[in-house]
């Protein structure tokens, strides 16, 4: 079983990202859980959401305390939240930033962890016309985590959201996922 923590700010899509990633895994026949951590959050406040993915039935139903993978949708959280809390040695941290991974690794003191960066904000603005970095972060996460395929993520996204959003919005999100998949940088 792999546990993933999504750090974001209210309105950036961290809860949706966790759900979409889990649904992509479900489409591949994996067992999943996806849930947010809610409190008095409001637009712009730090939020966390979690996903569990396993090839076997998931019997644990508790808070995620040691995620192997962390996705940070807002780089300003690096100054506010310890995004590496509970992440074991060898864990993966993917951060939305134009900075190089080595610089971020030093900043968040991620010794013995693998750090990746992608400019999901720019990708989002270029493809969607606004800063909603969740779908580009999913593309990057698919590449670095290797838990599901990009095709499964995209097909499930189209299926789940195709009736809710315009074709232009769906195409923009798919393009953002693909671009981030190609542009994610490793240390």
N, C-alpha and C positions, 0 to 999 in steps of 0.2 A: 504494500500500500504506500502511495505517495501522498503527502500532504502539502498543500500550496496555500500561502497567505498572500492576499492582495491588499496592499496599502494604497489608499487614495484619499481624496477629499470628496465630501458630499457633492454629487452632481457630475463627477468624472466617470462614473460607470464601473466602479470597483465591484459592486454587487452583481451587476450584469455580466462583467467579465468572468467572475467566478462561475456563474450559472452557464454561460455560453461554453466555457472550457469544459465543464463537467458534461454538458449535453453532447459535445463533440466526442468525448470518451464513451458516453453511453451509446452513441451511434456505432461505435466500434465493438460493442458487446462487453464493455467494462462495467464494473460496479462503481457507483458514484455517490457522493454526498456534496452538497453545496449549500452554504449558509452564511449569512452576514452576522456581524457582531454589532448589534444596535444598542444605542444609548440615546442620549439627548442630541444626536447629530442633527445638523442643519447644513444647508448649502455652504460648502467651503470648509467644514470641520473635518478633522481626520476620521477616517472610517477604515474598518478592516472587513474582509470577507474571505471565506475559506472554501477550498475544494479538496475532497479526498477522491482518489482514483485507485482502483485495485482490480486485479484479475479475479479475485475471489470476493465472496460476500463480505461486506464491511459490517462488523458487529459493534464497533465502538461508536458511541453517540455522545461525545464530549467535545469540549473546546480543543482547538489545535494549539498545542504548546511548543512543539518542535517541528516546524515545517521544514521539509527538505528544500523547498523552492519558495522564493519570495519574489513578487512582482511589485515594484514601486511605481505607481502611476504619476506621482507628483514629486519632483526632486526637492521641493521645499520641505518635504517631510523628513528628509535626511537630517535636518537641523532640529527637528522636534521629536522624532520617534526613533527608538533603537530598532531599526528594521532587521537587524541580525539577531535579535533576541530569540534564543531557543534554536537557532539554525545550527545543525551539527557540522562538524568538519566535513568538507566536500560538498556542502550545500550550495545551491545556486541562487544568486541574487541578480535580478534583471531590473535595471533602473531606466526610467524615461529621462534622458538627459543627452545633450550634445557632447558632454565631456567624455574623455577616454576612460575605459574601464579601470586602468591602473590608478588614475586620480580618484575615482569614486571608491575604489577598494581601500585606499589610504584614508579617505575621509570618513568612511563608515567602520573603519578598523575591522575589515573582513578577512583577517588572517585565516588561512586554510579553507577559504570559500572561493568559489568561482564567481567572478563578477562580470556581468555583461551590460552593455548600454545600447540604447537605441533612441533616436530623437523622435519619439512617438508624438510629441506636441507638433513638431513641424510636419510630420507625415499626416497627422490628423487635419491640420489646417490646410495643407496642400490638397488633400483628397476629399475633405468634408466641408471645408470652409469655416470650421470652428474647432476649438480645442476640446475634443473629447478623445483622450488618448487610449481608451480601453481596447478598441479593436486592433490598433497597431501593436499594442503590448501583447495581445493574444498571438499575433503572428510571430513576434519575437520569442514568446514563451514556447510556442510549438517547436521552433527551431532548436532552442537550447535544452529543453527538457526531454524531447524525444518521446513523450508519452502518447501522443496522438498525431495523426497526419494532418497536414495543412488542408488537404482535400476534405477530410471528415469535418474539420472545423468550419470550413467555408460552406459546404453543402448543408450542414446542420443550421448554420446561421441563416442561410437563404430560406430554408424550410421554416424555421421558427419566426423569422422577422419579415419575410417577404410580403405577407399580407398586411402587416402593421405599418411598414414604411414604403416610400416610393422606390421605384426601380433605381433612380439616381442615387438615393441614400444607400441602398443595398450595394450598388456597384462601387460607390465611394468607400464603403467599409471594407469590401472585399479587396479593393485595390490597396487600401491602407494595410490590411493584414499581409498581403503578398509583399509589399514594399518593405515592411518591417522585418519580415522573414528573411529577406535578402540583405538588409542593411544592419542587422544586429551585430555588434562588435564584441569580441572577447578579448580578454587581457593577453 
